[in-house]
Amino acid sequence: MPSTDGPPVPYVPPADAAEARRVQEELRSRVDLTGPGPAAPATVAGLDVAYAQDADLLAAAVTVLDAATLEVVDEAVCVGRPAFPYVPGLFAFREMPALLAALDRLTTRPELLVCDGHGLAHPRRFGLACHLGLVTGLPAIGVGKTPLVGTWTGPGPRRGDSADLCDGGEVVGRVLRTQDGVRPVFVSVGHRMGLNDAVDRVLALTPR
């Protein structure tokens, strides 16, 4: 599924952890952290990866929703083996090949990617959402269930309450309550999307 919305970066599997870190350091300057991204995308894709109990097999799934109705309009799954050893901060390299293969199987091109993971909120400011955004050329958001880096105070208990996620004196994301009283999620910019717009998109996708 080649991009027409931006200059995609080819995905090249790294040989080892040192090379993977170099890739992250080199590519992070190419990430668009301001966007603004699509204010009203027609289609949004959610991406996630599940692992078999022995972690030697994974399934990468992509589901495309109509952004207005949240009805499923397309979906694809790719089953394979992790493409890279488990190394903290390099998780994207385990999952990228399978996620890209699943994206290639779609018949509907999404206007926004929402990744189960992080974007800027990463030790080298280049998480899965950043990498996927650069490789596809699509706007991308990272939404993590647990933080990878950073500290925060709050947020409040109501839907829409949020607090800055800070790391090293830099705001790297937003801790967002999507429903009253539920655990917050950790939203960060991936590519071609500003943080405020990313938060707005996540709230629009979680009405209940």
Helices and strands as residue ranges (DSSP letters): H 17-27, G 28-30, E 43-51, E 58-66, E 72-80, H 91-104, E 112-116, H 128-136, E 140-144, E 162-167, E 170-176, E 185-191, H 195-205
